[in-house]
Amino acid sequence: MCGIVGYVGDEQALPVLLDGMKKLEYRGYDSSGVAVINVQSVVSTTGQTTMTVERKAGRIGELLDELDGTTIEGRIGIGHTRWATHGAPTDGNAHPHRDCTGDIAVVHNGIIENHDVLRQRLISEGHTFVSETDTEVAVHLIESIIESKGCSLREAVLEAVSILEGAFALVCISVHEPDRIIVARQEPPIIVGASATAGLVGSDIPALLAYTRDVIPLDNRQIAEVMRGSVRVWGFDGVEVEPETVHVEWDMDAAEKGGFEDFMLKEIYEQPEAVRNTMRGRIDGSGRVTLDEVSWTVDEIKAIDKIVVVACGTSFHAGMAAKHSIEHWTRIPVELDLASEFRYRDPVLNSRSLVMGIGQSGETADTLAAMSFAREMGTKVLAITNVVGSSMTREADAVLFTHAGPEIGVAATKTFLAQLVAANIFALYLAQERGTMYGDKLTETVEAMRRLPEQIEETLLVQDSVLQAAKRYADARDFIFIGRGVGNAVALEGALKLKEITYIHAEGYAAGELKHGPIALIEDGVPVVAILTGEPLYEKMLSNVEEVRARGADTILIAHEGDERARALANELFEVPTTKPLLSPILDVIPLQMLSYFIAKEKGLPPDKPRNLAKSVTVE
């Protein structure tokens, strides 16, 4: 997820770009940059570069300091705020990227899956690459097409998108066509618009709102030509289409949140995209798991005889669910440790062990210390994190990035789902390489994972039922969450979310432990949230629900669609689609995220900024 801005019109472009980039910085803050063409100085016959590009790692403030009041003349330009995916957050990897001549500039949001193959092809043609990014492939590909065919920028982009694989929102300008911006969309959102004096591009509405409220959200597989006062749109098949204009009524604050009241709710609804992006490029057309980030040989993978998961908070719950998947699919024993306790229990590690550190920011001090300790013990170290260039990536031998995009809300939502997906992909990879899953079972599981984004979208439809429950239980003093198997991890995560943003006392328990003490907490009206989707333990969970109902509890149940037995026992029922049992936490947790959010709203509390909490815990 990155922020993109484009402008062509009567005003100087740079102030418009910087203003839009500030409004979109929540979409990426690893680096930023601008490219501006001075139309008056274009000299196409001399080969002189007439485009000015400024780029800087860090937040947009770093770029502003670099510019230091410098005026870059020009009435057309593009800008970008980066959330790093390919390549560390450095000046050289910041967007925009240029072709060999310096005449074409491109900014990009997404992941180009076949960048390695295209890079080698373009190098063989004589192109020189200066960054580690997948984006630079796109601008050299467009350059190559123009050189070979003598076509326009739009025609070159149209051919390029037929070659590029993956997800991309591309925005391009050229000194040879200094009156237009070319835009292409394959999955990541991109919005265009025009007024009488300007043409505008943005990856989100805030970038455009100061200049027009009539915008055109491009559909998937569409390309647009944006000029002062006009927008034309074609499909990737080259057929021109009539674009549909949307009038925006939001104010600026609502626009930055995509029309949602809070970032947390916005990020809950971004979870289908986060899961798609985390899976992208890691499962090929034949259903085989490919992890280019893991360079261990098959013999090294087969030699692993123990995995230790270290994490904190929500990431610990992702590791708890992953333990079940890894052990079931690979037959490797898995230990689960709170990162803050790991070093102090004198763990037994050797060269055949693997330590998996999980963390959203990649900067959690306890997890970093645990990973560093593991390296000192001569153990392989894998990191699952959301932030390229973070400290965790430097402590690891291999890194699986979750590609969830920036998460502004303090309480983790979309990053939790992305962590679950990344961990399950890694478990499938181990099983595939070690030969511990039969072909049909592996194929079935991969297909179930591929269906998850659509099933998440379906699960989000439970919002009205959750809102009703939130109104009913907003004044509760205590909540109890119960689950069995992977459902226990969901119960713990649901309780944590409720504590974090509603300040209601909540506890999560393995349901089988109720009779060993926690059932003493049950009294009339206490809400008990139970996870009923784990098929192997379904009957036992029903018995646990009966036990708490008999003692006066109100039951809030997460169950599969059409589960009439659950419906008969529920005061409130949240239905989710059916998937493989070990994948069920990815769906089950969504109603619980919503429940916490809506209870916080009922209580008048700020879900994005819960008291006493920070997004990243950087001290022990």
C-alpha positions, 0 to 999 in steps of 0.5 A, a space after each residue: 500500500 503506497 500513496 500516489 499523486 499526479 497533477 497536470 494543469 494551470 498551477 505549479 505541480 510541486 505544491 499540489 503534489 506535496 499537499 496530496 502526499 501529506 494527505 496520503 502519508 498514512 498509506 506509506 512512510 518509508 520514503 517519498 519522492 516527486 518527478 516534475 516536468 517543466 514544459 517550457 524547457 522540454 528539448 526533445 531533440 538534444 536528449 537533455 533531461 528535462 525532468 526533475 526528480 527528488 527522492 528521500 528515505 523516511 517520512 515526507 518531512 525528510 523530503 521537505 527538508 531536502 527540498 528546503 524551499 527549492 522551487 521546481 518549475 513545472 505544471 505536470 508531475 507525479 508524487 509517491 509515499 512508499 510502503 516498502 515491499 521490494 528493496 529496503 527503504 533507501 533514497 535509491 529505492 524511493 519512487 519515482 523511478 526513471 528509464 535509462 534516458 531519464 525521460 520517463 518516470 513511473 510510480 507504482 503501488 503493488 507487487 510485480 510478480 515476474 520482476 526477476 524474469 523481466 529484469 534479466 531480459 531488460 538487462 540483456 537488452 542493455 538497460 541499466 538498473 539502479 534500484 532493488 525495486 520491482 517498480 523499476 522493471 516497469 519503467 524500463 519495460 515501457 522504455 523498451 516498448 517505445 524504442 522498438 515500436 515508436 509508439 505513444 506512452 499510452 500505447 506502451 503502457 497498454 502493451 506493458 500491462 499485458 506483460 506484467 504479472 501481479 498487482 499494480 497501480 502504475 502512473 507514468 509521465 514522459 517529457 515527450 508528452 508533457 500534457 498528460 498522465 497515463 494511469 493503469 490499474 490491476 487490483 490496487 485502487 487508483 482514482 482519477 479526475 479532472 476540473 476545467 483547469 487540471 487533471 488529477 490522479 490519486 491512490 485515495 480520495 484525499 489527494 484529489 478532494 481539494 481540487 474536485 469532488 467528482 472522481 472516477 475510480 478506475 475499474 480493474 484492468 483499465 487504463 486512463 489518460 488524464 489531461 487538463 480538463 479531461 479523462 479518457 479510459 480504455 480497458 486492457 483490451 484497448 477498447 475505450 469505455 465511458 467512465 463513471 463519475 462519483 461525487 464525493 460528499 465526505 469531508 477531508 477527515 473522513 476521506 483519509 479514512 476512506 469514508 470510515 469513522 476510524 482507521 481501525 474499522 477501515 483496516 478491518 475492511 482492508 483485510 481481504 486485500 491484505 490477505 491477497 497481497 500476502 499470498 500473492 506470488 507465493 502460490 503458483 498456477 499449479 498450486 505449488 508454494 514458492 518462497 523465494 525469500 527462503 534460500 535453505 536447501 531441501 536437505 537443510 529444511 529436512 534437517 529441522 527437528 524443532 521450531 520455536 515461535 517467539 512473539 508478543 501480544 497479537 503476534 503471539 496469538 498468530 504463532 499459537 494458531 500457526 503451531 497447530 498448522 505446522 505440527 499437523 502438516 509437517 510433523 515437526 514439534 513446535 514450542 511457543 514462547 512469549 518473546 519476553 520470557 524466551 531467553 530466561 528459561 534457558 531454551 534448548 537450541 542447536 543448528 537443527 532448530 528453527 526460531 520463528 519471530 513474528 512481529 507487526 512492526 519488526 521493532 518489538 524489543 523483546 522479539 528482537 532480543 529473542 531472535 538475537 539470542 537464537 542467532 548466538 545459539 547457532 539456530 536458523 532464524 525466520 522473521 514474519 513481519 510487515 515492515 521492510 528494512 525493520 530491525 527484525 529483518 536484519 536479525 533473520 536468515 529469511 524473512 516473510 513479509 506480510 504485505 498488509 500495508 500500513 496499520 494506523 490503528 494501535 490494535 492490530 487487525 489486518 496484520 494479524 490475519 496477514 501473519 496467520 496467512 504467512 505462517 500457514 504458507 510457510 507451514 505448507 512450504 515446509 510440508 511440501 519440501 519435506 514430503 509430509 503432505 500427500 499431493 491431494 491434501 496439499 492441493 485442497 489446502 492451497 485451494 482453500 487458502 486461495 478462497 480466503 479473501 472472498 470468504 473474508 469479504 463474506 464474513 464482513 457482512 456480519 457487521 449488522 449482527 455484531 453491531 446489535 450485540 455491541 449495543 446489548 453488551 456495551 455495559 458488561 463488566 466482564 467477558 469470557 472467551 473460550 475455544 479449543 484447538 486453534 479456536 483457543 488462539 482466537 479466544 485469546 485474541 478476541 479477549 485481547 482486542 476487547 481489553 485493548 480498546 474497550 477497557 472491559 475485563 476479558 479473559 480467554 481460556 481453553 474451553 476444556 479448562 473451564 471446570 478447572 477454575 474459570 467456571 467460578 466466574 460465570 453468573 447471570 448475564 456474563 457474556 461468554 464468547 465461544 468459537 464453534 468452528 473447529 470440526 474435530 472438537 465441535 461436540 465438546 465445544 457444544 458441551 462447554 456452551 451448555 455448561 455456561 448457559 446452565 449457570 446463567 451466561 449469555 452466549 455469543 457464538 461464532 459458528 459456520 453458516 447454517 449451524 442450527 444447533 449453534 443457533 439454538 444455543 446462542 443469544 447472539 450468533 455470528 456466522 462465518 463461511 466454512 474453510 479448512 479447520 486449521 484456517 478457520 482462525 482467519 475468518 473467526 477473528 473478524 467478528 470479534 474485531 468488530 465486536 470490540 470496535 463497536 463496543 468501544 464506539 458505544 462507550 464513546 472511546 477512541 478505538 484508534 488510540 487506546 489509553 496507555 498503548 503504543 503501536 510498537 513496543 521498542 523497550 523491554 
